[in-house]
Amino acid sequence: MLKRICLFVCLIFFTGLSYSTNQIKDQITLFDSDGRMMFKSYLEESPLGRFLADKKIRHEMVSTANYSGYTADWIIRDGKLYLENYYAEYKSLDKKEIEAHSKIKKLFPRAKGPVLAEWYTGTLHFGSGKERQRIRFGHLTLFDYLYVYNIRNGIVESQKTYKYPANTDYYKKRDQETTAQVKKMMAEGK
């Protein structure tokens, strides 16, 4: 009996994971060395997340499509990552519509334009071109090109481009590394 209950709970849990809502992603615009816009895309990561957490700024989730309650617009120009805008979501008073309000002036009151993301160190992933494949239960879309940018204190340190289908191998390797890190942390009791 206990075995059946455990099996039922696992089945419900994993079924729920496979049908979870896709999240609204931050948008990024890439410019070439002449200052011309190359393309817009969606980031897999949210470079603002750690900054908001450090400042103890939280937003109410008003939609299952946006657990964080905010989205941001980013720019990569002249080898630097900039925050162009930041929107917090709120339900209207009649609770029928969700509204997004620009909040960049609340975070950076003296900003007169895009803000250099000096707080961000990490890797950014985004794609461009034709949609080729959806993986991870549809939560990740593979395009013709995958761009991987390594950022340190808002400065682009390196950039690599993967053309489809090589980007599928990149994601498999990254997933294996992440799984290994999680297993190690669990073994260490973290």
Order of alpha helices (4+ residues) and beta strands (2+ residues): alpha-beta-beta-alpha-beta-beta-beta-alpha-beta-beta-beta-beta-alpha
